């Protein structure tokens, strides 16, 4: 059941909005940043209240996690479904400002699927679906909670490496060991690959939006390179990440002339994965400097490179469950 009462939030918003506007008429203010179960009612109520009281409402914000409303962990399709339902609520209120999902994740619980390769393929699939399959189009912002394991929402424990459930994309690290600073988890690396994609989406075929392999593709703004993101995701976080599907990838009409340089950047159980490296070390709560050096190295992106001379290119390779690969193809 969705909660519809605002418990005084709208009145608080009204006083806050007026106070901020009195100090700076250009300041942007919005809300309600509710969790999934309460967001539909809170959003509809806030839009109506702001209109009725002539209040500034520059953005609508909300949170969503894959297992909200008794759902499954790492369910990217549930993320799309919820976003579409929120978009309907927003459009029904005739709100046309900025839309922000300022928290999302594979689970709102402190569970290991936030730390390991499950989160990497979940991010790839969720961003792909939200960006291409939503009826409303993507929001203005879609932000993971949180950037680092250094946060104060609750006690995150004394472990400096993985606690198997901390919310961040980067490990807490040891203040006495510089190599431990900003060591990436697999989900952070998924965002690294997304950041390497181009400016314009291009079509793909052959993938599935249910469990299994799918892909997204882009071309760079100057037309000189193509990027293909391939992921293999299974809802629930219980798939075997040591298993793989054989993928045949064919790319046609590659722009330009001359030799092609092709790179594959993998994230899976054995690549760009500090979590599995930590497991291999025996799960030390507070690694030594030597162990941190191993974790830092394991966290970095790596790539395989080959060349070709045609305007088309094809490869067959194993894509691990909960794995993500970015192929960059350029001259």
Secondary structure, 3 states (H helix, E strand, C coil): CCCCCCCCHHHHHHHHHHHHHHHCCCCCCEEEEECHHHHHHHHHHHHHHHHHCCCCCCEEEEEEECCHHHCCCCCHHHHHHHHHHHHHHHHHCCCCCEEEEEEEECCCCCCHHHCCHHHHHHHHHHHHHHHHCCCCCCCCEEEECCCECCCCCCCCCCCCCCCCCCCCCECCCCCCCHHHCCCECHHHHHHHHHHCCCCEEECCCCCCCCCEEEEEEEECCCCCEEEEEEEEECCCCCCCCCCEEEEEEEECCCCCCCCEEEEEEEECCCCCCHHHHHHHCCCCCCCCHHHHHHHHHHHCCCCEEEEECCCCEEEEEEEECCEEEEEEEEC
